[in-house]
Amino acid sequence: MNARDYFFTVVAPEQTGRSYQAAHQYDVGKIIKKSRLGMPPEEYAQAMEKAIGHIPNRSNDLLIEYWMDELCQSVPAALRERLENMFVAKLQDFNANAAALCAEGAYEGDLVFFNVGLSDLCLQYAVAYYESVHLTGERLSPKIARIEGLEERFIEHLSKLAAAQDRWDRLGEIKLTFEDGIFSSYEIESQAAGLAKYANKFILCHEISHHILGHTATGDRPLSFIEDLPDHCKYWKRVEQSSHQQEYEADASAITMTLQTHGLDSKAQHKREFEAAIGALITLTVLGQLIGDVDDVTPSHPSVKSRFDQCLDIIHARCKHETIRGTVFLIKRFQTLLWAIQQKGLGRHWAEAGNPVETIREEQEYPRPTLHLPVKVGRNEPCPCGSGKKFKKCHGGRKG
């Protein structure tokens, strides 16, 4: 019995042979009415009908199936067979979690569980992130159209997420409800959906890495993307606890796997570098908000701060495009804002390091929301929006 058959026979027999969307009886009409992404209804309907009609092979979710196919085409032949025998099961579980499963002898291949709650939580924070990015754009250039009420909505959204986290702390369970959802403009939600996709790819590759690195079964490491990383990126060599080594290794492997999934032309290279960087950084930002104390070390996991630092080291070592610096800058600024409002997360370290906690205010001479940046952006530096252009040719351009 392979991993897919094991899932449909033992774990979820009521879903046998059906996609995640079909198994949970998605109503396309209702989804279109609730959609805020600005996609034409007929286009959205076609996409949803395709997802519902998907026949599971490597996943019960069409998008994850596509990612698995992409990985299989890009990895060395020695790993391809391993991935082809892997099954990723998307679960209607609103706990923010994912896991690489091992049931030795029960089935052949590897099984990964991906809870929909984790994907949803990444989307919520992605919305807030792009709200902060848009407010920065309004601050940097008069050319950026103001979104009415965005400043107030942004603060309201961070406060709403903080209230949800307080509830999770009381209950001892990180579980999203519909009431926890935050909504913004079409433009921002469309951008946020893309960012959440990159975070989900990082999470997926992290769990896959536990399998391919030999963390979930006895025996030799089948293959590793991480052996040729510079020594200063290998945090797993700094600790003795095996569980901590495994988390550092899986993070490193997830980033390098993402960098394997596109062509080698410059445009594709920029895209894959941005995906790898933003996916890892936004995921660890979310984990930092959930945990609260980012320096806390548990028996199973190293601190979120050290995991974030390792990811930064790998990104700087492997991602050469000039806009990566701006991406890291925007993520840290977002984390600082989260700390200012929620008093949780990685932003505490940037505030304690002497960077001013950014505030939002209205300028009398130019009535638009303003985010005070910790540093001044030079006109010849990459624009922090991540467009790939210099600041003077993007958000720093003069009006008219």
Secondary structure by P-SEA (a helix, b strand, c coil): ccaaaaaacccccccccccccccccccaaaaaaaccccccaaaaaaaaaaaaaccccccccaaaaaaaaaaaacccccaaaaaaabbbbbccccccccccccccccccbbbbbbbaaaaaaaaaaaaaaaaaaaaaaaacccccccccaaaaaaaaaaaaaaaaaaaaaaaccccccccccccccaaaaaaaaaaaaaaaaaaaaaaaaaaaaccccccccccccccccccccccccccccaaaaaaaaaaaaaaaaaaacccccaaaaaaaaaaaaaaaaaaaaaaaaaaccccccccccccaaaaaaaaaaaaaacccccaaaaaaaaaaaaaaaaaaccccccaaaaaaaccccbbbbbbcccccbbbbbccccccccccccccccccccccccccc
